[in-house]
Amino acid sequence: MRDPAVSRNVAGQLSPARRAADLRRLQSERFDVLVIGGGVTGAGAAVDAASRGLKVALVEARDLAAGTSSRSSKLIHGGLRYLEQLEFGLVHEALTERGLLATRLAPHLVRPVPILVPLPGDQSVRELPARAWRRAYYGLGVAAYDAFAGVFGGGRGMPLHKHLTRDGARRLFPSLRPDVVTGAIRYYDGQVDDARLVVTLARTAASLGAAVVTSTRAVGMVRQAREVTGVRVRDMESGHEFEVRARTVIAATGVWSDDMSSMLGDVGVRPGLRVRASKGVHVVVPRSAITGDAGLILRTSRSVLFVLPWGGHWIIGTTDTDWRLDRAHPAASASDIEYLLDNVNTVLDRPLTTADIEGVYAGLRPLLSGEADSTSKLSREHAVVEPMLGLMLVAGGKYTTYRVMAADVVDRAARRLGVTRSSRTDQLPLLGADGFEATWRDRLDLARRHGIQAGVLEHLLERYGTLSLDLLAMIQAEPLLASPLAGAPEYLAAEVAYAARAEGALHVDDVLTRRTRISFETAHRGTESAEHTAEIMGRVLGWDATVRAREVEHYLARVEAERQSQTMPDDATADAARLGAPDVRGFAADRGALPS
């Protein structure tokens, strides 16, 4: 539990001093709950457990949201296509969570984004019955989507859907080819910077007293007879190994879930669940490449495709293919990119080419394994199992339902610990949410008082919420931090310094790839920002010239390896190219079981 004399904001700072203190805690204290995994589910579990008054620690091998949780479609959504699969419970659950995030938990991070469902066909008379049937069919689905979210009331967090004619659709999205659509239905979902939400969750857990330490890799389970009593971890920054004692261990490790059970293989433990990795690739193009004021959702032969506005860019994705290669750094191949461009070009009046692409990112969805031939048919529901006394595994699910997954696994841990307090995270605003509506309303006055442009303050508020006041205070103390970051003028130098001072960023890659999204929002993919970033971070973290140069070298090598992988024809060659750049944290790759 935090000291009541310390504010939530201060208590939630993941500073270099806080990391050192939390490392000492890991080695000296016994925790009620130790969470392995710093993705959205692990960070959510840490918030849930700490909010019940439990003593909590979270360890993450690389960085917060370093895996799947920073590589999504950036949507908080119910999954419109799951209605066709009759997964009504999953849709309703996800839409409930969408409403909570947009209205109470994280209104500074989750906001409505309009999306068009184009109605295909031509305008001929003979097509009239088919057009009417398609509009009725799609309209019923979108109406059901709204109904599951709750048709009335502020809790839904999104406007209702609307039917559009062909002309109406093209006014909203002029780049739609007029010969392939007869109209559209506009609906709304939530958009989020997925990595920033995870960082905010981790900081919220820290504000409640949790020890949160990144670059600490679980390398083995600690047991007494047939009970897990802790985890052996390696500090990837120093190489030091030590044991963390815990009454309960929660593994929220996504596509690494099977590896947790394999650590207990010498005692014949069955995993209880199997997880398959599905690769999802997204490409990013400049806003000028497509003319539109809403997103699109398109049906393809293998998945659904989103075309989503993202600031000055469009995000186009995703693929949905089985992946059995390196899990730490999944690679996008030329065939993945070709698939995305070919499908989106079926509806655009000006076809996109690879020359339009600014960025590419690939992530792995952890799907509960079944008998389906295609990963697109595997379950998006989650499971909680206890393969050995004291060890809980949680896997599957959707980004949107992280809070439900976290509550379910902590419920099970609480029963083991004899704790009767139930989850209250549906009532707990994340850091930056408190007072956000009033701050947003008064943003023009706030900008004037701090001598910055209103657009700059809006940028900060939509990324940090009321924590923006911390950055404004930094700028007031160091006016040079108000200058733009080299190669990425939409970001401030202050954001880099803040990432190192308060958000647990330890490496240049952490800042350019996750605290900001410069790695896929710029055509240079962050290479022109790396040196300036290293200089700013170095002042906070005490880097000398050698360390700064090494950080830049690592980042440039990573970008080059990714560029090479995206020219390769298939997964195997793309994976081999991507592995040409070693991980900045010192371990080579995660291709098999975790090292002992």
N, C-alpha and C positions, 0 to 999 in steps of 0.2 A: 504493500500500500504506500502511496506517496505521502509526503509530508504535507498536511493541509495548509501550511504556511506558504507553500510553493505553488504557483499557478500551474494549470494544466499545460499551458504552452511551454513554460520553462521545464517542467518535469518531463515533457515529451521530446526534448531535444536530444538527438542522437549525435552528440559531439564527440571529438576524439577523446576528451577526458571521460565522457560517459562510457565509451567503449572500453577503455582501460579499467574503469570501475566495475563494469559488468563482467569483464573477463575474470576479475578477482572474485566476483560473486559466484560465477560458474564453478570455480575451483574450491570455494570455501563453504557454500551453502547447500542445503538439501531442498529441492523444489517440490511442490505438490504436483506440478505439471511441467514437463519439458517438451516443447514443440520442436520437431525437426522439420524445417522447410519454411522459407520466407516468401512463398507465393501468397496469393490472395486467401486461400483456405487456411494456411498456417498462421498468417498474420491475423486473420479473423478469429481463429481458435485462441490465439494469445489474448486478444481483446476480450473474448467471451469469458475465458477462465479468470483473467485478472479482474474483470468487472464483478465476478462472484466472490472476490476477496481471497482468491487462491494465490499462492506464491508461484510465479510463472517465469520461465525462461524460454527464449526462442533462439535457435541456432540455424544459420543458413550457410551453405557451402560457398556460395559466391556472393551475390548482391540481392537485395530485396527485389522481387519480381524479375529475377534474371532469366527465368525460363518462360513457361507458357503465359504467365500473368502479365507480361509486357508485350506480348506478340499476338494479341487478339484483334478482332474487328473493331474494337473500341466501342462496343455497344453494351448497354444494360437493357436487356430485352427478354420478352417471354418466349421467343422462338416461334414466329408465325408459322413456320413450316411444320412444327410439331403437332399443330392442330390436325394436319392431314394424316399424321401417324397416330391420331387418337390419343395422344399423351396429354389429356386434359388436365390431369393433376399437376404435371410438370409445368405446363403453361401458366396455370393459375398461381402456382407457388412463385414462379419467376416474376410474374406481373405484380404480385403483391410486394416482392422485394424491390422491384423497379420503383414502385410508388414510395416505399420507405426511403430509398436512397435519394430520390429526386426531391422529396419534400421535407424530410426530417434529418436523415443521417448525414448526407453529403450533398446538399443542394449547390454547393460551390463547385462540385466536381461533376455532377450528373445533370445534364440539361436536355430538353427536348430537341430532337432532330427530325424534320419531316422526311418521309420516304415514300416514293411513288411505287405502286404495283402497276406496271404497264399492262394493258389489256391487248393481247396480240390479235392480228387479223387485218383484213382490208375493208374498204368501205362499200364493196359491191352489195347489191340487193340480195343476191343469193347467200351472202354471209350473214345476213341480218339475224336469223335464228341462232346461229352459232355465237354471234357477238352478244346477243341477249343472254344466252346460257352462260357464257364466260363471265359476264359482268355479275350475274346473279350468284354464280359459284364463288368467284373471288370476293364479292361483296359480303356474302354470308360468312366467309372465313374472317374477314377483317372486322365485321360486326361482332362476331363471337370473341375475337381478340379484345375488342373494347369492353365487351360484356364481362369477360373474365377479370379485366382490370378494375371493374366498377364503373358504371356509366356516369355516375354523378359523384360530386364531392372532390375536395382538394387533394385527398389522399392518393388519387390516381397519378397525379403529377404530369399528365400529358393531355393535349387536346384530343378531341374525338376525330374520327376519320371523315373523309369527304369524297364523294364521287366527282370525277372530272370528265369533261368531253375531251376529244382529241385536241381541239384548239386550246382548251384549258390546260391540258397536260403539257402542251408544247410552249405555252406562255410561261409555265413554271419551270420547264426544262427544255429550252429551245434546241438543245443538241439531240433530242430524240428524233429519229428518222420518221417522217410523217407516214411512210408507206408500210410501217411494221406495227403501228399501234392504232387502236380505234378509240382510245381513252385511257383513263388510269384511275386508281383509287389512292388518295393520299392518307397515310396514317403516320403516327408518331411513335418513336421509341426513344430511349435515353442514350446519349453519347457521353463517353467518359475517357479520360486519359488513364488507361488501365494501370500503368506503372505508378502514376502519382497517387491513385487510390490505395495501392498496396503500401506505399511509403507512409501515407497518412494513417492507415490502419496500424502499421508497426509503431509509429510515433504515439498513437492513441494508447496502444498497449503499454508502451514505455511510460506514458503519463500516469498510468494506473499502477505503476510499480514493477512492471515486467522487465527482466534483463533481456535486451535484444542485441544480439551480436552476430554480425555478418562475417564472412570469411572464416567461419568455423565449421569444418566439415565432419559429419558423423562418420566414423570409420569402424565402429563396432558397438555391440550391445554389452552392457555390464549385467551379469546375472548372479543371482543366488539360487542355486538349484534350478527350478523351472520357473523362476520369476525374474522379469526384467527390473533392475533397480537403478538403471542409469545408462548413460551413453558415453563411449569414449570418443572424443573429438580432437581434431587437429586444427590449431590456429594457422590458417593458410598464409598469414602475414609474417609469422615468425617460425613456423615449422614445429612449434611446441605442441606436444600431445598431453592430454589430461582427461580425467574422468569427471563427468557431471552426474551427481546423485539426484535421483528423482523418484517420487512415489509412483508416478505414472508418466509414461512416455507416449506422446501422440506424434505419429509420423504422417505428415501431410506433404508428401513428396512427389505427387503427380506421377509422371511417367517413370519415376524411380521407385514406385511403391513395391514392386516385386523384390527389389534389392533389400528392402528392410527385413523381409522374412528370410532372405537368403543368408543374412548375417547369423540367423539362428539355425542354419541347416544342420549343424553338428548334433543338435538334439532332436532332429526329425520333425521340426515344426512345419505344418502345412500352411501355405500363405492365406488361405481362406478367400482370396479374390485374385483375379488376374486383370492386369491393365495392358491395353494395347495403345500404342502411340499412333495418332493420326496427324499427318503433317498438313498444316494450313499455311499457304503462302499468300502474301498481299504485296501489291505494287502500289507505289505512290506517284502521282503525276501532279503538275502544277494546276492551280485552279483555272488558269487561262486555257488549258487543253480541252476543257469541257464547259459548256455554258449551261448553268442550271442553278436553281435556288432550292433544290431538294435532292435527296439521295434516290437511288433506285434499288429495287430487289428484283433479280432476274432468276428464272428457273433455267438450269443447265442439265445436261444429261447425267452429270455425276453429283451435283450439289446445287446449292443456291449461290448466287453471286450478288454481293453488295457493291454499290458505287456510292460512296459516302463523302459528303463535304467535310473537310478537316482544316479549318482555318484557311490558309492560302493554298490548299492542296485538295486532292481527292484521294481517298483510299479505295482500292479495288481488290476485292477478294471474296471468297477464299477457295483454295483447293481443299480436298478431303481425301488423302491417300495414305495407305499404310506406310509406316516408317520403322525400319529395324536397324538403322545405322546409329551414328553418334547422337546421343540424346542431349548433350550439353549445347551443341551448336548445329542444329538442323540446317541443312543447306537447301536453298531454292535453286532449281536447275533451269536451263533454258526452256525445257518442255513445260515446266510449271508456268513460266512467264508467258509462253506462247498460248497456253490454254486460257489464261485469264484475258489476254488481249483479244484472242479470237472470239471469245464469248461476249465480251463487252462491245466489241465492234459490230455485232449483229444489230445493235439498236442505235448506234451513234451515227450522226450524219458526217462527221469527220473521223475516220478510223485512227486509233492510236497506234503508234509504233514504239519500238524499244527506245528510239531517240527521245520520246516524251518522258521516259521514266526518270524520276528523281531518286527514288529509293525503293528498296525491296526488303521485306523481313519475313522470316519463317518461324513458326512455332509448332509445338506438339500438343495436341489435346490428349489428356489421359482418359481413355474410354474403357468402361468395364467390358472385359472381353466376353464374347459369346460365340455363337455358332454362325453369325452372319458373315457372308463373304466380303462385304464392303464395310469399311469403317463408318460410312455415313448411316448405316443401319444399326450400329452398336448403341447401347443405352447411354443417354446423357444423364441418367439418374445416378445417384451416388450410393455408396455403401460404407458402413462402419463395421470393422471386424476386430476381434481380439485374438490374434493367432497364438499369443502366449500371455500369461498373467502379467499385467503391468504394461503391456504394449498395445496401443490402439492404432489401427490403420484407417484412414479415411481417404477415399479415392472416388474418381468419377465426377459427375455433376457438371455444372456450368458456372462460369465466372459470376453471373448474376445472382446465383443462389449460394454464394460463398457463406453468407451468414447462417443459413439453415444448416449447411454442412458442418460449420463450426459448432453450432449449438448442439447438433446431434452427437458429435464425438465428445464434446465436453460434458454433455449429459451423462454419457456412459462413464467417463472418467470420474465425474462427481459421485455417481452411485458407488463406484469402487472406493472412493475416499470418504464416503459417508457424509457428503455435503448435500444439503437439501435445497440450497438456493438455486432457483431456476434462472435461465438465461434472461437478461434484460437488455440485450444489445439492440432490440428493436426500438428502444427508447433512448439510446445513447448516441447523441450527435458526435461525429468524429471531429478531431481537431480542425479548426478553421470554419466549422459550420455555425458555431455559436455566434449570434449577432450578424450573420452574413446578410440577411435580407435588408436590415437597416443600413449596413455599411454599403451595400450595392446601391441602395436608394440615394445615399448621400455621397456617392462617389465623386461627383463633380466638385463639390465643396472640399472633399478630402484631397483631391488632386491639386486644387488651388492652394490649399494650406501647405502642401508639401512641395509645391513648385514643380510638378511633373505634369505631363500631358495626360488627359483623361484616358486616351487609348492605352497608355502604358499602365495606368492603374487598373483598368479593366482586364488587361492581360494578366496582371498579378492576382487580382481577385479571383479570376477563373481558374487559377492554378493553385493558389494558397488559401483562398477564403480570407478570413479575418487574420490569419497568420501573415498576410501581406504587411501588416503594421510592423512586424519584425524586420522585414526587408527595408521598409521605409526608414526605420530607425538606423539600420546599417548604412544606408545611403546618406542620411543626415550626418552620421559620424565620419563617413569616408565618401565624399562626393564623387570620387572617381568610379565608384561602383555603379553609378548611374549610367555609365557609358555602355554602348552596345558591345556584345561579344563579337570578336573578329569572326567574319565569315557567316554570322547568324545574327543580323541586326535586330531581329524581333525579340531576342533574348538580351537580358542585362547581365553585366559582369557580376552584379549582386547575387543573381540566381546561382551562379557557380560557387561563389563564396558561401552562400547559405547552404547549398547542398553538402559542402564539406563541414561546415560548422554545426549544422542542426539536423541533417537528413541522412547521416551515415554513409555518405559517398566516400570511398577510399581510393578510387582510381579514376582516371580520365574517362574510361569507358563507361563507368557508372553514371557520370554526368551527361555525356553526349548521347548515350543510348537510352537512359531511363529517367534521370531527373529532368532532363530536357529530351526532345525527340529529334535533335539535330541530325542524328545518324541516318534518318530516313526522310527528313524534311528539306534537305539541301542536296543539290546535284553533286557537290563534292563529298557528301556523306560525313561531314564533320572534320575532314582532313585539314581544312583551312581554319578550323576553330581549335584544334588540338593543342597547339603551342600556347595560345592565350589561356586556354582552360588550365593547362598544367601550371602556368605561371600563377594564376589566381589560387588554385588549389594548393600549390606549393607554399604559399604564404600562410595558409591556414594549417596545413599538415606538417610544415617544417621540412619540405623537400629541398635538397641541394640540387645543383645543376645536373649531376649524374642521374638522380632519380627522375627529374623532370624529363630529361632526354629519353630515359628508358620508357617512361609512360607514353610519350609521344610515339616512340618507335613501335611499341606494342599496339597502339591504336591504329597507326598507319598500316601495319602488317595485317591486322584483323580486317580492315576495310578492303585491302587488296585481295586477301583470300576470299572474301565474300564476293567481290566483283568477279574473280576468276571462276568461282563455283557457279555463278549465274550464267556463264557462257557454256557450261558443260551440258551434254545432251541428256543425261539421266541422273538418277539419285546416286548411284555408286561413284561416278566420276565427280559429281558435285561435292559429295561428302569428302572424297580424297583431297580435292582442292581446298575445301574449307579447313581441313585439319592441318593445312600448311602453316597456320598461325597458332602458336600455343596460347593457352589461357593466361591472362595476366596474373592470375592468382597462383600460378606455379604448378598446377596439375595438368597433365597432358590432355586427357579426354575421359569421358565417361562412357566407354563402349561396352563395358561388361559390369561385373559385380564390383561393389565398392572395395577399395583396398583395405586390408587388415593390418 
